[in-house]
Amino acid sequence: MMNVVEAFLAKIKDQGHVLPLFLHADLQINLRCVGQTIQLIIKNGSIMILQNSEAQQSKYEISGSQNAMNQLLKGTQRLRVLEQQGQLKVSAPLRTTLLLESIFFLTKAKDPVNLQKII
């Protein structure tokens, strides 16, 4: 899961259109999957990770299967859809969930074939 999270972070830094979403956000969210916990810290317009941060308490958490977490982090499926399907469990207020859904979904990888058609 760490590779997918690192790829997500690399994509988010390349896509400036997503940065205003969390410019003033101050969130700590745990991603739990297959006994592994990765904490995302969103603060002052930046995002970073802490791996196996059990000592760090977080108010918010997303947990579920490896497949569902991959879909979320790659932006191929929306957070709330995965939650409604029972593939992910989200413990966060609706407003926070919508913010996270926007960040994950808008950071998805661009299809280079479609971009070439536009250019």
Beta strands, then each sheet from edge to edge (+ up, - down):
strand 1: 26-33
strand 2: 36-43
strand 3: 46-51
strand 4: 60-64
strand 5: 88-91
sheet 1: 3+ 2- 1+ 4+ 5-
end
